[in-house]
Amino acid sequence: MGDDLGARHASTLNEVLLPPGKQPPVAVVLETSAAASPAWQAATWLLCELVSRGLGHASKLTIFTGDTTAVIALPGVAVGEALGPALVARSAAIGGVPAVLPDTAPLDAITVRVGPGRSAAELEVIADNWAGGVRTPGAAPHLGLDEPTLLIGSLIGACHAAAALFRQARLSEPGHSSVWHDGWALQLSNLTDATPTAGPNRAVLALDDLVLAGMGAVGNAFALTALTHPGAMGTLRGADYDHIDLTNLNRCLLFVRDHLGQLKADVANAVTRDLGQPHAALLVTPDRAERAFRESSGPTLVSVVDTNRAREAINQLVPRTALAGSTFNLRVQTNTFGQPGPCLRCGNPPEPVEPDRDVKARVLAAKADELEDLAAQAGQTAGELLTWASTPGCGELDATVLPALRHEGPATFSVGFVSALSGVLLAATAIRAQHQPLGAPMIARAQLLRPGERLQGPQPSAADPGCPACGPRGALPETWRRIWGERPQ
Ligand SMILES: [Zn+2]
């Protein structure tokens, strides 16, 4: 398959990273001692998924699971199926880094062991119920459980293992790999400072109380984590009007090549039908979230949209509580909001939009071959497009043609483990919010470039005094009090 799947993580970020090229083979090992655990199976699935989508920093994936049978349904894996062959087939469906079952293990492979075991490995994925990470074998033996009952910690561990593999390929001096990331406390630590999580070992998640705005990469990981959470029940409602394209495949855990061109909403609904807990379901509407949830926004809005313009739009839904996950380069950020602020609009000025007349001027100035391309983008014939562009304010077509032709900003850097980690941490935060008051609004950042060097955790977050939504002249606080203020907490 082509290198295009790695295009979104090929940038050197202004020479912070080495260009793609050093691509060691990777071996992922799930030993018998961990093989019957849903948490370790899910972590193995996620790590194989992230390596498969990591074209440019791994050359080949060898999957050691012995004769393990799947005990949890995951994308591409059904309960009762042989796990190893299912993971290899899944990797082929993604069409990135090729995966094989062990025949002759490549001698120069970097080996990652998932969960407890005795085999030699460069890295171990470790986890308890809410925290996970990677360590070099033998380090920090007090961390991690043999059999976590929740999946959050092991999914976090898989993301950090993929991050460590990325750093080995893309940094000239990768430094220490070992980290521990607590999804309950949102604290990222090196192993010296790490402590087991304080989160409970059981936690119900009422999916009916959430609405999810966006089904991109962070939304995919959020939905997967929420639906597979052992305490999940109800229906998670989501909204996304976008289609799946090739640039999504390096990081969207629910989508593979066969889904290209289809609506994210339709595919997400279809592939999660038999996934996760028996009483948990996903229902994504192919529409903008501010329209889909206008009548019933629900108490908690989970924002995983990726533009400030979209954040501004869903801010108008005025949920009781809002949570947000976002990514930038190799950083993840988790936000909780409060009343009267901060809100989703605080410090997030909407991106400029190319004016309508500029789009039409581009069409009218296009040469014949460019015009054909634009027409294909807009789903019109060249003649129809020219007629549209030369007619002022042609209402009906404007709604479909303008969004299709408008210049978007330059494609930003993105890589799978960052988006996946953001979604898992956000799901952990959504579960925690149903168990204890989240307290003052906060922002928790974590960077995966040198994660062991700087401790990273939650910090208080304040409203932007100039915010047009929740600031002194904004309507948001009064609307919020009218809707939620009189009701018991
Ligand atoms: Zn605000």
Boltz pocket constraint, residues with backbone or C-beta under 6 A from the ligand:
constraints:
  - pocket:
      binder: B
      contacts: [[A, 340], [A, 341], [A, 342], [A, 343], [A, 344], [A, 345], [A, 346], [A, 347], [A, 463], [A, 464], [A, 467], [A, 468], [A, 469], [A, 470], [A, 471]]
      max_distance: 6.0
